[in-house]
Amino acid sequence: MLAFMQLIFRYGFFKIQNIPLALADWQYGLLVLSTVLIAAGGYVINNIFDQQTDAINKPKTVIVGKDISETQAYNLYIGLTVTGVAIGFYLSNIIDKPGFASIFIMVAATLYLYATSFKQMMLIGNIIVALLLSFSVIIIGIFDLYPATRIDNQQQMGLLFSILLDYAIFAFMINLLREIVKDIEDTDGDYNQGMNTLPIAIGKSRTAKIVFGLSFIPLFFILFYINKYLVELLFVTLYMLLFVVSPLIFFTIKMWTATTNKEFHFLSILLKWILLFGILSVVVISLNMKYNA
């Protein structure tokens, strides 16, 4: 989904706008690859430290310690992360911004710290994961828009970057909800490992009610955004109401009554679909604007 999201913004949005871009197609492919490799490395290191928790929460999907050894997992983590960061160094020099390489190091370090310590801190781990996902949207602008920005196209590039930020905010809000829902689902295993997640601290029921309340924030954000920027684009408005707003309202209603792990798992998957359809809306917006024009 991470790669798909970044490709959607490049080929379903930027390319349609007919603007200069800093990276060639193959270089942009390397940016996507770097992001995915670092994220995959974070996933591996998280699985290494979550072996006992996963044995309780999702025993059928345990890989580390079962399909591959812990040593092999560490080697895989190092290989993925080092390769991803090395590609980041290369791309930073390609756009003559060598200092930007620190971004990849920072993200990789944050993923490691999340797996080893931040994940155990109430809400901190949830916020970090949501921020990292939203940053994967912002990094597109940093490497593809910013270096190609000149005085004559500064206003247009600024507008496109602000749209990227709007989508990053949307991704953050949806993924934060999803991370908390996943914590509710994984309460038993997390409790046995001495973690201090929100459901462990205040209980599943109270946490579910908090998520219910928080879900109104992205809902109002999207409705406000539609009313202010998209209402004149009929097809986009219908798309957003049908594929983003309606599922989010359904999520909010179900969140109030959800009590079982099966229900929370379904709601977690639903949020992933809402995120996907939300990101796809940028293509719908581009096409609708093109045909209107």
Buried (B, 14 or more C-beta within 10 A) or exposed (E): EBBEBBBBBBEBBBEBBEBBBBBEEEBBBBBBBBBBBBBBBBBBBBBBBBBEBBBBBBEEEBEBBEEBEEEEBBEBBEBBBBBBBBBBBEBBEBBEBEEBBBBBBEBBEBBBBBBEEBBBBBBBBBBBBBBBBBBBBBBBBBBBBBBBBEEEBEEBBEEBBEBBBBBBBBBBBBBBBBBBBBBBBBBEBBBEBEBBBBBBEEEBEEBBBBBBEBBEEBBEBBBEBBEEEBEEBEBBBEBBBEBBBEBBBEBBEBBEEBEEBEBBBBBBEBBEEBBBBBBBBBBBBBBBBEEEE
